[in-house]
Amino acid sequence: MKRVIIIGAGAAGLACAKSLKAAGIKCTLIEARNHIGGRAISVENTFPAIELGAEFIHGAYSPMLDLIKERNLSFTDLCDNHLYFERDKLHETRDFWEKIEHISSQLDGKRKKDRSLNEFLQAHQKSIPRHDVGIYKSFIEGFDAADLNMIGERGLAATEKVEEPELNGQSQFRPGLGYSHFINELYQATGLKKSDIFLQHEVTQIAWSEKSVQVHCKNRRKIFQGDAVVVTLPMGVLKSKNFFTPEIPKLDTALSSVHMGHALRISFEFSHRFWESLSKRPVAFLHAGPELYFPTWWSQAPHRTNYLTAWQGGPKAYEISFWTNEERTHAALKTLSILTSRSLSYLKKNCLRSHFHNWSKDPYSLGAYTYIGIRSDGENADLRKVFHRKIVLAGEGITTGALMGTVHGAMASGYRAAGQILKL
């Protein structure tokens, strides 16, 4: 094993390259975008960083914290105060997570026949208060970016029942200088040269044989050849077409129960922090019911900035991805008007600017992040196997449990893929 081709220069690809380079393996990274980092993009010259993609660190997992310690990086504890809109008024919901956990505890991860979350909620309508059902639906659509008719009970149970590791009693954080800075530090730690990374190279075909792997790119004459390939394409892209020649039927089956979720966020900068008057405690999160567009909002607390972020996940996010910027902005501010009792004209007048990226329409992601659908068997486990001693998959969508949909999950999958390559 002398040369490995890594498709994708996001967290998974860079983490994989870091391990392989340390073991003396030559790596070539091929990236379709004009920059590294994948779905981790911070707005330049903002502090705390305004994120267009990944924003939070969910849990004190070692792949993330080890690099933070190694590179002497800063990170911030997340403020976890929630306000929920109920009966035409915002209420402090200190039992927010208790309500979520009460419903999640009834998920059955060992069901013989898997079913959708909507089917699960229908079956448990007598044991779950109707109001809490709305909270839970909004939470799953937002947090998991999932379609409630497609996300599977077994996969969700595996995600929700994993306890996230804590650090000094905290389990939710933000990178201090933003995810773009974090990704750049990961790149610096790999030891890669600029000549090892080929940006703006969109992969169209992965041709493999017993002897080698060849990677073809759109509108490029150069063909990349290696002894093995690590594919870190986002799940939306990986499922959009058949990249492999010859085809790998077992891989197609494994991909059938994994779906790319949709989520859209708009970060608004206002002239002043009018939301601080909504509660005696720092306002971190605002929640509305699933009937509204952009039902979840958050500030950058504990940092006191003039930014509020609107969030929509699930099928509505995909619907909104087709709208104009003006339509998206109007829908978001309309919900904020209901939550804060400020008029729509007041909000528009005091909105200075906004930041937005349409991940659902981004050709190099085709969605936000991954969730597990209804499974007929253990087919998802095959995604983490080595195919024909030449092909390994990595990325947040190839992970399990609470790692799925996270940057540290992508990193962990990259390290795992490197280990599989080294065993070959």
C-alpha beads as a LAMMPS data file, in Angstrom:
LAMMPS data file: protein, C-alpha beads

424 atoms
423 bonds

1 atom types
1 bond types

-500.0 500.0 xlo xhi
-500.0 500.0 ylo yhi
-500.0 500.0 zlo zhi

Masses

1 110.0

Atoms # bond

1 1 1 0.000 0.000 0.000
2 1 1 1.902 3.044 -1.269
3 1 1 -0.665 5.642 -2.316
4 1 1 -4.221 6.251 -1.147
5 1 1 -6.690 8.574 -2.861
6 1 1 -9.044 10.407 -0.501
7 1 1 -12.147 11.929 -2.077
8 1 1 -13.244 14.960 -0.074
9 1 1 -11.176 17.431 1.979
10 1 1 -13.651 17.883 4.801
11 1 1 -13.173 16.764 8.408
12 1 1 -13.320 13.048 7.505
13 1 1 -10.859 13.287 4.624
14 1 1 -8.374 15.402 6.568
15 1 1 -8.553 13.167 9.642
16 1 1 -7.954 10.113 7.452
17 1 1 -4.981 11.804 5.782
18 1 1 -3.559 12.779 9.189
19 1 1 -3.421 9.131 10.280
20 1 1 -2.161 7.773 6.967
21 1 1 0.560 10.422 6.640
22 1 1 1.737 9.617 10.168
23 1 1 2.102 5.977 9.063
24 1 1 4.127 6.945 5.998
25 1 1 1.388 6.455 3.393
26 1 1 1.247 8.943 0.513
27 1 1 -2.149 10.611 0.220
28 1 1 -3.831 12.532 -2.563
29 1 1 -6.951 14.512 -1.630
30 1 1 -9.489 15.398 -4.314
31 1 1 -12.015 18.117 -3.464
32 1 1 -14.844 19.477 -5.630
33 1 1 -15.051 22.823 -3.832
34 1 1 -12.525 25.626 -4.111
35 1 1 -11.650 25.284 -0.424
36 1 1 -11.183 22.619 2.237
37 1 1 -13.673 22.009 5.054
38 1 1 -16.753 20.697 3.281
39 1 1 -19.854 21.726 5.203
40 1 1 -17.862 23.679 7.808
41 1 1 -17.762 27.300 6.630
42 1 1 -17.453 30.365 8.858
43 1 1 -18.237 33.906 7.742
44 1 1 -14.973 35.828 7.571
45 1 1 -14.187 38.572 10.097
46 1 1 -16.930 37.691 12.567
47 1 1 -16.363 36.958 16.258
48 1 1 -17.819 34.884 17.660
49 1 1 -17.871 33.247 14.255
50 1 1 -21.098 33.243 12.257
51 1 1 -21.387 29.777 10.754
52 1 1 -22.935 28.851 7.424
53 1 1 -22.618 25.129 8.144
54 1 1 -21.568 23.170 11.229
55 1 1 -21.733 25.258 14.406
56 1 1 -21.858 23.180 17.588
57 1 1 -19.643 20.602 19.262
58 1 1 -22.044 17.956 20.575
59 1 1 -20.405 16.145 23.478
60 1 1 -16.817 15.967 24.714
61 1 1 -15.745 13.271 22.267
62 1 1 -12.023 12.543 21.949
63 1 1 -11.631 13.069 18.142
64 1 1 -12.547 16.712 18.626
65 1 1 -11.079 17.462 22.044
66 1 1 -7.794 15.690 21.336
67 1 1 -7.126 17.980 18.388
68 1 1 -8.263 21.017 20.405
69 1 1 -5.737 20.105 23.086
70 1 1 -3.020 19.227 20.575
71 1 1 -3.378 22.539 18.712
72 1 1 -4.119 24.622 21.845
73 1 1 -7.478 25.802 20.506
74 1 1 -10.202 27.579 22.451
75 1 1 -13.848 26.592 22.705
76 1 1 -16.905 27.987 24.481
77 1 1 -19.557 26.344 26.643
78 1 1 -23.026 26.550 25.147
79 1 1 -25.753 28.344 27.115
80 1 1 -28.700 25.942 27.393
81 1 1 -31.611 28.182 28.402
82 1 1 -34.788 27.539 26.379
83 1 1 -37.983 29.536 25.898
84 1 1 -41.011 27.849 24.319
85 1 1 -43.966 29.609 22.695
86 1 1 -47.202 28.320 24.173
87 1 1 -50.678 29.861 24.530
88 1 1 -49.544 33.029 22.716
89 1 1 -46.680 33.614 25.140
90 1 1 -43.075 32.590 25.698
91 1 1 -42.470 30.359 28.722
92 1 1 -39.282 29.168 30.348
93 1 1 -39.157 25.425 29.813
94 1 1 -36.569 24.150 32.218
95 1 1 -37.995 20.673 31.673
96 1 1 -37.399 20.855 27.891
97 1 1 -34.874 18.016 27.835
98 1 1 -36.898 15.989 30.326
99 1 1 -39.844 16.040 27.898
100 1 1 -37.588 14.971 25.021
101 1 1 -35.987 12.197 27.052
102 1 1 -39.377 10.944 28.301
103 1 1 -40.482 10.260 24.732
104 1 1 -37.071 9.032 23.549
105 1 1 -36.974 6.511 26.386
106 1 1 -39.967 4.751 24.812
107 1 1 -38.186 4.184 21.492
108 1 1 -37.460 0.509 20.886
109 1 1 -34.092 -0.040 19.234
110 1 1 -34.604 -3.815 19.141
111 1 1 -37.898 -3.978 17.287
112 1 1 -38.049 -6.880 14.848
113 1 1 -39.891 -4.734 12.328
114 1 1 -38.700 -1.158 12.130
115 1 1 -41.168 1.711 11.676
116 1 1 -41.158 5.460 11.130
117 1 1 -41.224 7.981 13.947
118 1 1 -44.716 9.106 12.946
119 1 1 -45.901 5.495 13.282
120 1 1 -44.201 5.297 16.696
121 1 1 -45.931 8.483 17.905
122 1 1 -49.281 7.252 16.621
123 1 1 -48.872 4.005 18.558
124 1 1 -47.978 5.912 21.770
125 1 1 -50.574 8.677 21.571
126 1 1 -52.154 7.575 24.863
127 1 1 -48.897 7.733 26.850
128 1 1 -47.522 10.977 25.396
129 1 1 -49.280 14.333 26.005
130 1 1 -50.406 15.943 22.740
131 1 1 -48.491 19.150 23.474
132 1 1 -45.264 17.199 24.029
133 1 1 -45.762 15.429 20.706
134 1 1 -45.520 18.809 18.968
135 1 1 -42.340 19.650 20.873
136 1 1 -40.817 16.301 19.986
137 1 1 -41.721 16.500 16.297
138 1 1 -40.217 19.958 16.049
139 1 1 -37.098 18.768 17.876
140 1 1 -36.496 15.723 15.651
141 1 1 -37.143 17.658 12.442
142 1 1 -34.781 20.374 13.619
143 1 1 -32.041 18.424 15.381
144 1 1 -31.950 15.398 13.074
145 1 1 -33.020 17.303 9.920
146 1 1 -35.290 14.334 9.300
147 1 1 -38.558 13.518 7.594
148 1 1 -40.737 11.975 10.319
149 1 1 -42.198 9.542 7.790
150 1 1 -38.728 8.285 6.842
151 1 1 -36.589 8.320 9.989
152 1 1 -36.611 4.879 11.597
153 1 1 -37.418 4.128 15.229
154 1 1 -34.508 1.695 15.626
155 1 1 -31.913 4.104 14.305
156 1 1 -33.308 7.019 16.306
157 1 1 -33.290 4.909 19.471
158 1 1 -29.592 4.187 18.964
159 1 1 -28.946 7.922 18.588
160 1 1 -31.056 9.163 21.485
161 1 1 -29.983 6.555 24.052
162 1 1 -26.266 7.292 23.745
163 1 1 -25.095 9.530 26.580
164 1 1 -22.777 12.246 25.332
165 1 1 -19.514 12.522 27.315
166 1 1 -19.148 15.671 29.392
167 1 1 -16.311 17.974 30.332
168 1 1 -16.701 19.630 33.748
169 1 1 -20.449 19.046 33.566
170 1 1 -20.803 20.518 30.059
171 1 1 -21.587 18.602 26.864
172 1 1 -22.384 21.315 24.319
173 1 1 -19.758 23.713 22.978
174 1 1 -18.745 25.992 20.099
175 1 1 -15.269 26.229 18.519
176 1 1 -13.760 29.453 19.825
177 1 1 -12.713 30.947 16.486
178 1 1 -15.209 29.073 14.334
179 1 1 -15.192 25.842 12.373
180 1 1 -13.199 27.217 9.433
181 1 1 -10.350 27.953 11.848
182 1 1 -10.721 24.502 13.400
183 1 1 -10.588 22.833 9.965
184 1 1 -7.500 24.834 9.061
185 1 1 -5.813 23.620 12.250
186 1 1 -6.757 20.043 11.355
187 1 1 -5.209 20.580 7.926
188 1 1 -2.024 21.956 9.498
189 1 1 -1.830 18.860 11.714
190 1 1 -1.964 16.487 8.720
191 1 1 1.434 17.454 7.361
192 1 1 -0.022 17.600 3.855
193 1 1 1.524 19.832 1.235
194 1 1 -0.572 22.051 -1.023
195 1 1 0.450 19.806 -3.912
196 1 1 -1.283 16.873 -2.165
197 1 1 -4.720 18.532 -2.437
198 1 1 -6.516 19.089 -5.737
199 1 1 -9.311 21.636 -5.327
200 1 1 -12.129 22.165 -7.845
201 1 1 -11.903 18.549 -8.975
202 1 1 -15.410 17.068 -9.075
203 1 1 -15.266 13.258 -9.110
204 1 1 -17.426 11.569 -11.736
205 1 1 -16.202 7.959 -11.681
206 1 1 -14.305 5.585 -9.409
207 1 1 -13.029 2.696 -11.525
208 1 1 -11.554 -0.191 -9.564
209 1 1 -9.904 -3.537 -10.262
210 1 1 -7.943 -6.083 -8.270
211 1 1 -4.732 -4.134 -8.907
212 1 1 -5.648 -0.466 -8.435
213 1 1 -8.221 2.316 -8.269
214 1 1 -8.632 5.094 -10.825
215 1 1 -10.536 8.293 -10.083
216 1 1 -11.889 10.399 -12.946
217 1 1 -12.943 14.038 -12.544
218 1 1 -15.302 16.295 -14.483
219 1 1 -13.639 18.228 -17.314
220 1 1 -10.178 17.030 -16.224
221 1 1 -7.752 15.013 -18.310
222 1 1 -5.720 13.844 -15.325
223 1 1 -6.680 10.431 -13.923
224 1 1 -5.726 9.800 -10.298
225 1 1 -4.460 6.281 -9.576
226 1 1 -3.824 4.643 -6.226
227 1 1 -3.779 1.368 -4.368
228 1 1 -6.991 2.196 -2.482
229 1 1 -9.579 4.950 -2.186
230 1 1 -11.370 6.486 0.800
231 1 1 -14.676 8.058 -0.257
232 1 1 -15.957 10.802 2.063
233 1 1 -18.667 12.223 -0.202
234 1 1 -21.736 13.603 1.641
235 1 1 -24.590 11.107 1.673
236 1 1 -26.717 13.257 -0.641
237 1 1 -24.004 13.209 -3.291
238 1 1 -23.042 9.575 -2.748
239 1 1 -26.643 8.474 -3.354
240 1 1 -27.255 10.826 -6.288
241 1 1 -25.520 8.606 -8.853
242 1 1 -23.500 5.422 -9.219
243 1 1 -19.844 6.444 -8.966
244 1 1 -18.341 2.949 -9.017
245 1 1 -17.271 0.932 -12.051
246 1 1 -17.929 -1.951 -11.810
247 1 1 -20.970 -1.444 -9.593
248 1 1 -20.993 -2.673 -5.980
249 1 1 -24.485 -4.093 -5.282
250 1 1 -23.786 -4.680 -1.591
251 1 1 -22.936 -1.007 -1.168
252 1 1 -26.152 0.054 -2.898
253 1 1 -28.123 -2.080 -0.442
254 1 1 -26.288 -0.611 2.529
255 1 1 -27.048 2.923 1.341
256 1 1 -30.780 2.253 0.967
257 1 1 -31.660 2.933 4.616
258 1 1 -29.506 6.061 5.062
259 1 1 -30.909 9.447 4.054
260 1 1 -29.600 12.968 3.683
261 1 1 -31.542 15.339 5.889
262 1 1 -32.370 18.926 5.047
263 1 1 -31.823 21.965 7.252
264 1 1 -31.660 25.690 6.518
265 1 1 -30.418 28.484 8.736
266 1 1 -30.383 32.260 8.407
267 1 1 -28.209 34.333 10.740
268 1 1 -29.639 37.835 11.182
269 1 1 -27.715 40.819 12.508
270 1 1 -29.950 43.366 14.240
271 1 1 -29.256 46.909 15.356
272 1 1 -29.698 45.929 19.013
273 1 1 -30.442 42.907 21.223
274 1 1 -34.177 43.380 21.755
275 1 1 -34.606 39.706 22.740
276 1 1 -32.716 40.157 26.012
277 1 1 -35.876 41.604 27.572
278 1 1 -37.770 38.329 27.005
279 1 1 -36.328 36.606 30.092
280 1 1 -34.468 37.328 33.303
281 1 1 -31.945 34.682 32.287
282 1 1 -29.734 34.875 29.156
283 1 1 -31.829 34.020 26.103
284 1 1 -30.172 31.123 24.304
285 1 1 -32.944 29.281 22.404
286 1 1 -36.470 30.151 21.312
287 1 1 -38.875 27.440 20.187
288 1 1 -42.187 27.476 18.367
289 1 1 -44.382 24.607 17.220
290 1 1 -43.803 22.656 13.990
291 1 1 -46.697 24.467 12.290
292 1 1 -44.509 27.578 11.812
293 1 1 -41.593 28.070 9.448
294 1 1 -38.222 28.481 11.195
295 1 1 -39.522 27.345 14.596
296 1 1 -36.104 27.327 16.310
297 1 1 -33.948 30.369 17.025
298 1 1 -30.756 30.852 19.007
299 1 1 -28.441 33.606 20.109
300 1 1 -24.705 33.266 20.626
301 1 1 -25.062 33.237 24.410
302 1 1 -23.029 33.376 26.576
303 1 1 -21.524 35.869 24.085
304 1 1 -23.758 38.928 23.823
305 1 1 -23.867 39.726 20.126
306 1 1 -26.479 41.280 17.852
307 1 1 -26.993 38.039 15.934
308 1 1 -29.975 35.689 16.039
309 1 1 -30.024 32.493 13.990
310 1 1 -33.215 31.034 12.503
311 1 1 -33.333 27.272 11.897
312 1 1 -35.634 24.988 9.936
313 1 1 -35.116 21.245 9.557
314 1 1 -36.903 18.399 7.807
315 1 1 -39.304 18.509 4.821
316 1 1 -40.085 22.205 5.320
317 1 1 -36.381 22.987 4.952
318 1 1 -36.373 21.233 1.594
319 1 1 -39.501 23.168 0.601
320 1 1 -37.900 26.460 1.623
321 1 1 -34.761 25.664 -0.371
322 1 1 -36.740 26.480 -3.537
323 1 1 -37.871 29.879 -2.261
324 1 1 -36.285 33.241 -3.002
325 1 1 -34.136 34.952 -0.374
326 1 1 -36.907 37.503 0.178
327 1 1 -39.482 34.767 0.803
328 1 1 -37.194 32.945 3.247
329 1 1 -36.397 36.132 5.124
330 1 1 -40.069 37.134 5.350
331 1 1 -41.091 33.689 6.690
332 1 1 -38.333 33.680 9.304
333 1 1 -39.024 37.198 10.574
334 1 1 -42.752 36.479 10.647
335 1 1 -42.112 33.659 13.133
336 1 1 -39.732 35.863 15.147
337 1 1 -42.440 38.517 15.245
338 1 1 -44.840 36.003 16.812
339 1 1 -42.240 34.814 19.323
340 1 1 -41.072 38.250 20.479
341 1 1 -44.268 40.308 20.046
342 1 1 -42.331 42.726 17.833
343 1 1 -44.011 43.843 14.620
344 1 1 -42.738 42.540 11.304
345 1 1 -41.990 46.078 10.159
346 1 1 -39.968 46.684 13.346
347 1 1 -37.853 43.582 12.727
348 1 1 -37.231 44.415 9.080
349 1 1 -36.320 47.988 9.949
350 1 1 -33.786 46.865 12.575
351 1 1 -32.305 44.001 10.556
352 1 1 -28.912 45.142 9.271
353 1 1 -27.870 42.082 7.262
354 1 1 -28.171 38.294 7.096
355 1 1 -26.060 35.282 6.130
356 1 1 -27.384 32.177 4.390
357 1 1 -26.182 29.137 2.442
358 1 1 -28.559 26.769 0.643
359 1 1 -27.127 23.339 1.460
360 1 1 -30.074 21.510 -0.090
361 1 1 -29.268 23.073 -3.472
362 1 1 -25.499 22.927 -3.043
363 1 1 -24.385 20.365 -5.699
364 1 1 -21.528 19.197 -3.474
365 1 1 -23.726 18.338 -0.488
366 1 1 -27.393 18.062 -1.636
367 1 1 -28.538 18.362 1.948
368 1 1 -27.364 19.120 5.473
369 1 1 -26.454 15.875 7.271
370 1 1 -27.499 12.258 7.591
371 1 1 -30.067 10.233 9.511
372 1 1 -31.003 6.541 9.606
373 1 1 -34.224 5.564 7.868
374 1 1 -36.419 2.497 8.310
375 1 1 -34.195 -0.575 8.260
376 1 1 -35.109 -4.064 7.155
377 1 1 -31.953 -5.621 8.621
378 1 1 -28.436 -4.625 9.709
379 1 1 -27.598 -3.325 6.249
380 1 1 -26.210 -0.033 7.593
381 1 1 -23.273 -1.870 9.205
382 1 1 -21.985 -2.803 5.743
383 1 1 -21.174 0.854 5.098
384 1 1 -18.208 0.542 7.461
385 1 1 -16.693 -2.493 5.747
386 1 1 -13.873 -2.592 3.185
387 1 1 -15.145 -3.323 -0.314
388 1 1 -12.943 -5.500 -2.519
389 1 1 -9.879 -4.608 -0.442
390 1 1 -9.778 -1.278 -2.261
391 1 1 -12.706 0.922 -1.242
392 1 1 -13.534 2.399 2.174
393 1 1 -16.267 4.916 3.028
394 1 1 -16.007 7.676 5.639
395 1 1 -17.907 10.800 6.666
396 1 1 -20.572 11.738 9.189
397 1 1 -23.139 9.649 7.306
398 1 1 -21.093 6.467 7.705
399 1 1 -21.059 6.667 11.506
400 1 1 -23.501 5.379 14.117
401 1 1 -25.477 6.698 17.068
402 1 1 -24.752 10.197 18.305
403 1 1 -21.723 10.527 16.006
404 1 1 -23.941 10.802 12.932
405 1 1 -24.380 14.318 11.598
406 1 1 -21.439 15.770 13.556
407 1 1 -17.952 17.024 12.775
408 1 1 -16.369 14.833 15.427
409 1 1 -18.276 11.888 13.933
410 1 1 -16.771 12.695 10.541
411 1 1 -13.309 12.851 12.113
412 1 1 -13.827 9.545 13.926
413 1 1 -14.884 7.904 10.662
414 1 1 -11.760 9.259 8.972
415 1 1 -9.538 7.772 11.655
416 1 1 -11.430 4.478 11.402
417 1 1 -11.027 4.390 7.616
418 1 1 -7.295 5.031 7.954
419 1 1 -7.032 2.113 10.359
420 1 1 -8.805 -0.150 7.877
421 1 1 -6.435 0.939 5.112
422 1 1 -3.385 0.263 7.285
423 1 1 -4.662 -3.245 8.074
424 1 1 -4.720 -3.966 4.341

Bonds

1 1 1 2
2 1 2 3
3 1 3 4
4 1 4 5
5 1 5 6
6 1 6 7
7 1 7 8
8 1 8 9
9 1 9 10
10 1 10 11
11 1 11 12
12 1 12 13
13 1 13 14
14 1 14 15
15 1 15 16
16 1 16 17
17 1 17 18
18 1 18 19
19 1 19 20
20 1 20 21
21 1 21 22
22 1 22 23
23 1 23 24
24 1 24 25
25 1 25 26
26 1 26 27
27 1 27 28
28 1 28 29
29 1 29 30
30 1 30 31
31 1 31 32
32 1 32 33
33 1 33 34
34 1 34 35
35 1 35 36
36 1 36 37
37 1 37 38
38 1 38 39
39 1 39 40
40 1 40 41
41 1 41 42
42 1 42 43
43 1 43 44
44 1 44 45
45 1 45 46
46 1 46 47
47 1 47 48
48 1 48 49
49 1 49 50
50 1 50 51
51 1 51 52
52 1 52 53
53 1 53 54
54 1 54 55
55 1 55 56
56 1 56 57
57 1 57 58
58 1 58 59
59 1 59 60
60 1 60 61
61 1 61 62
62 1 62 63
63 1 63 64
64 1 64 65
65 1 65 66
66 1 66 67
67 1 67 68
68 1 68 69
69 1 69 70
70 1 70 71
71 1 71 72
72 1 72 73
73 1 73 74
74 1 74 75
75 1 75 76
76 1 76 77
77 1 77 78
78 1 78 79
79 1 79 80
80 1 80 81
81 1 81 82
82 1 82 83
83 1 83 84
84 1 84 85
85 1 85 86
86 1 86 87
87 1 87 88
88 1 88 89
89 1 89 90
90 1 90 91
91 1 91 92
92 1 92 93
93 1 93 94
94 1 94 95
95 1 95 96
96 1 96 97
97 1 97 98
98 1 98 99
99 1 99 100
100 1 100 101
101 1 101 102
102 1 102 103
103 1 103 104
104 1 104 105
105 1 105 106
106 1 106 107
107 1 107 108
108 1 108 109
109 1 109 110
110 1 110 111
111 1 111 112
112 1 112 113
113 1 113 114
114 1 114 115
115 1 115 116
116 1 116 117
117 1 117 118
118 1 118 119
119 1 119 120
120 1 120 121
121 1 121 122
122 1 122 123
123 1 123 124
124 1 124 125
125 1 125 126
126 1 126 127
127 1 127 128
128 1 128 129
129 1 129 130
130 1 130 131
131 1 131 132
132 1 132 133
133 1 133 134
134 1 134 135
135 1 135 136
136 1 136 137
137 1 137 138
138 1 138 139
139 1 139 140
140 1 140 141
141 1 141 142
142 1 142 143
143 1 143 144
144 1 144 145
145 1 145 146
146 1 146 147
147 1 147 148
148 1 148 149
149 1 149 150
150 1 150 151
151 1 151 152
152 1 152 153
153 1 153 154
154 1 154 155
155 1 155 156
156 1 156 157
157 1 157 158
158 1 158 159
159 1 159 160
160 1 160 161
161 1 161 162
162 1 162 163
163 1 163 164
164 1 164 165
165 1 165 166
166 1 166 167
167 1 167 168
168 1 168 169
169 1 169 170
170 1 170 171
171 1 171 172
172 1 172 173
173 1 173 174
174 1 174 175
175 1 175 176
176 1 176 177
177 1 177 178
178 1 178 179
179 1 179 180
180 1 180 181
181 1 181 182
182 1 182 183
183 1 183 184
184 1 184 185
185 1 185 186
186 1 186 187
187 1 187 188
188 1 188 189
189 1 189 190
190 1 190 191
191 1 191 192
192 1 192 193
193 1 193 194
194 1 194 195
195 1 195 196
196 1 196 197
197 1 197 198
198 1 198 199
199 1 199 200
200 1 200 201
201 1 201 202
202 1 202 203
203 1 203 204
204 1 204 205
205 1 205 206
206 1 206 207
207 1 207 208
208 1 208 209
209 1 209 210
210 1 210 211
211 1 211 212
212 1 212 213
213 1 213 214
214 1 214 215
215 1 215 216
216 1 216 217
217 1 217 218
218 1 218 219
219 1 219 220
220 1 220 221
221 1 221 222
222 1 222 223
223 1 223 224
224 1 224 225
225 1 225 226
226 1 226 227
227 1 227 228
228 1 228 229
229 1 229 230
230 1 230 231
231 1 231 232
232 1 232 233
233 1 233 234
234 1 234 235
235 1 235 236
236 1 236 237
237 1 237 238
238 1 238 239
239 1 239 240
240 1 240 241
241 1 241 242
242 1 242 243
243 1 243 244
244 1 244 245
245 1 245 246
246 1 246 247
247 1 247 248
248 1 248 249
249 1 249 250
250 1 250 251
251 1 251 252
252 1 252 253
253 1 253 254
254 1 254 255
255 1 255 256
256 1 256 257
257 1 257 258
258 1 258 259
259 1 259 260
260 1 260 261
261 1 261 262
262 1 262 263
263 1 263 264
264 1 264 265
265 1 265 266
266 1 266 267
267 1 267 268
268 1 268 269
269 1 269 270
270 1 270 271
271 1 271 272
272 1 272 273
273 1 273 274
274 1 274 275
275 1 275 276
276 1 276 277
277 1 277 278
278 1 278 279
279 1 279 280
280 1 280 281
281 1 281 282
282 1 282 283
283 1 283 284
284 1 284 285
285 1 285 286
286 1 286 287
287 1 287 288
288 1 288 289
289 1 289 290
290 1 290 291
291 1 291 292
292 1 292 293
293 1 293 294
294 1 294 295
295 1 295 296
296 1 296 297
297 1 297 298
298 1 298 299
299 1 299 300
300 1 300 301
301 1 301 302
302 1 302 303
303 1 303 304
304 1 304 305
305 1 305 306
306 1 306 307
307 1 307 308
308 1 308 309
309 1 309 310
310 1 310 311
311 1 311 312
312 1 312 313
313 1 313 314
314 1 314 315
315 1 315 316
316 1 316 317
317 1 317 318
318 1 318 319
319 1 319 320
320 1 320 321
321 1 321 322
322 1 322 323
323 1 323 324
324 1 324 325
325 1 325 326
326 1 326 327
327 1 327 328
328 1 328 329
329 1 329 330
330 1 330 331
331 1 331 332
332 1 332 333
333 1 333 334
334 1 334 335
335 1 335 336
336 1 336 337
337 1 337 338
338 1 338 339
339 1 339 340
340 1 340 341
341 1 341 342
342 1 342 343
343 1 343 344
344 1 344 345
345 1 345 346
346 1 346 347
347 1 347 348
348 1 348 349
349 1 349 350
350 1 350 351
351 1 351 352
352 1 352 353
353 1 353 354
354 1 354 355
355 1 355 356
356 1 356 357
357 1 357 358
358 1 358 359
359 1 359 360
360 1 360 361
361 1 361 362
362 1 362 363
363 1 363 364
364 1 364 365
365 1 365 366
366 1 366 367
367 1 367 368
368 1 368 369
369 1 369 370
370 1 370 371
371 1 371 372
372 1 372 373
373 1 373 374
374 1 374 375
375 1 375 376
376 1 376 377
377 1 377 378
378 1 378 379
379 1 379 380
380 1 380 381
381 1 381 382
382 1 382 383
383 1 383 384
384 1 384 385
385 1 385 386
386 1 386 387
387 1 387 388
388 1 388 389
389 1 389 390
390 1 390 391
391 1 391 392
392 1 392 393
393 1 393 394
394 1 394 395
395 1 395 396
396 1 396 397
397 1 397 398
398 1 398 399
399 1 399 400
400 1 400 401
401 1 401 402
402 1 402 403
403 1 403 404
404 1 404 405
405 1 405 406
406 1 406 407
407 1 407 408
408 1 408 409
409 1 409 410
410 1 410 411
411 1 411 412
412 1 412 413
413 1 413 414
414 1 414 415
415 1 415 416
416 1 416 417
417 1 417 418
418 1 418 419
419 1 419 420
420 1 420 421
421 1 421 422
422 1 422 423
423 1 423 424
